[in-house]
Amino acid sequence: MCKDGNNIFITQMHEILNRWTDYFCTILNLDLDDSFSNHRIQPTTSDNQTDVEISPPSYKEVCSIINKLKSNKAGDTDNIIPELIIQGGRTLKQRIYKLTLMIWEAVQFPNQWKEGIICPLYKKGDRLGCMYYIPVTLLNVAYDIFSIILNQKLCRYYRNLVR
């Protein structure tokens, strides 16, 4: 059971699911009609900038990030948890490294990385009101590894740029 935007109780399962969907789409600024399947990362430059090549990640960087993953995290739609990757050994780390390089060179994420599980996390107030919950999205662990690599490289580039 939950309440709609007018504080009226909703008891029907399909109405409850629709309420949560509408609420999360509103606060996450999403349009359900958008199709993400054909989106591709497009590097952009202005006339004032020169193209800068950022080197692909090394095997050592990928292994370092894998070893620093936080344990006791839930799995995403693929049900792969960080502990599995951490304990997966050299072969799994090599495959994740190869996957990272393929994505880096193709400049395109796998479609599975565009999916996540949104879990409502109660913060305070009326437990039946959607507005008292924070959306927490569970993402693919391999995507998490890639995003950490990308963030580190962009931060290094930015630090060098402002010097």
N, C-alpha and C positions, 0 to 999 in steps of 0.2 A: 504494500500500500504506500502511496505517496500523495502529495498535494500538487494540483496544477498551479498555474501562474496566478489564479484568483483565490488561492487557499481552499479549494474544494477538493475533497478526498477522491482519489482515483483508486478503484479496486480491481478493474479488469486488466489482466496481464498485458494485452496488446496496447491498451491505453497507457499503462505505466511505462512500457518500453518506448512508446512514442514520446512520452513526456521527457524521459531521460535523453532520448535522441535529440529532441528539439532543444533541450537545455544545453547539452554539450556542444551542439552545432552553433548555438548562439554565443556561448562564452569562448569557444575556440575559433569563432569566425569562419566556420566551414559552410560550404554549400554542397548539399548532398548530390546535386546534379553534376558537379565537377567530375570529370573523368581523369584519373591520374595515370592511367595505363600508358598513355602515349607521351607523357612528359619526359623531357630529356634535359639534363643539366647543360646549359649553354653558357660558356665563358663569354663575358662581355668586356669590352675595353672602350674607352672614349678616345677621342683624337689626341688628347693631351697625355695619355698614358702609353707606355710601351708594354708589350707582352713580357711577362716574367714567367720563366719556367721554374716550377717548384718540383724538386726531385721526388720521385716515387719513394714510398717508405721502404726501409731496409727490413730484412728478416729479423734483425736484432731489435728494431723498433716494435715490430709486431709482437715478438715474444715478450718484450718488456711490458707492453700493454696487457697482454693476456695474463701474465703473472701478477699484475696489479688489479685484476678484476675483483670486484667485491663479491664475496660469497653470500649465500642465503638470499638470493634474489629469485623472484619468480620467473618462469619461462614465458615466452611470448607465444604466438600462434604455432610456432614450430616446437614448443615445449623443450627447447634446449636451454639448460641453465648454465650459468658461468662455471660452476664447479666441474661440469662435464668437459668444458673446453680447457680449463686449467689443468685437469688431470688427464687430458687426452694424449699427452705425450708429443714427441717430436713430429710424428706423422701428421697429426691433426693440426699442429702449429704450421707445418709446411703447407698444408692445404688451405688454411685460412690465409696464409701469406700469398699464395698463388691467386686465390679469390680476390684479395685486396688489390693485387697488381692488375688483374683483369678489369676490375671496376675502375681503377685509377686510369688505365689506358683507354677504356671505352667511354669514360665520362658519363656513365649511366648506371644507376642503382638497379638491382633486381626488383621486380614487382613485389616480391614478398616483403621487402624492406619498407614498402609503403603502407603496410598494414600494422596495426597495433591493437592492443586490448586496452580499452579505457576502463579504469576501475575508479569508482567514486570513493573518495577518502573523506570521511566525516571530519569536519573541523570544529564547529560549535553551533548551537542553536537548535531549532526544531528538526529532529531526525527525519521527519516526513517531508521536509522542504528541500528540493533539489539545490537551492541556492546556498545551502549550508554544507555543501560537499565540494571538494577540490578534485578535478579530474587528474588522475595519474595514469600515464600511458606506459604500458609494458611494451618495450621494443625488442626486436631481434638482437641477440648478443653479438652476432657478427657485424651488424650495423653499428652497434655501440662501439666496437673495436675500431671500425673504420672512421666513425665520427671523432673519436679521440685522436686518432692519427691526423686527420684533417685539421682539427682544432689546434693541435700542437704545431703543425707546419705553418698554419696561417698566423699563429701568435709569434712564431720565430720570424716570419717574413715581416710582420708588422713592426716588431721590435727593431729589426734591422733598418726598416724604412724610416722610422722616426729618429734614428741616431744621427 
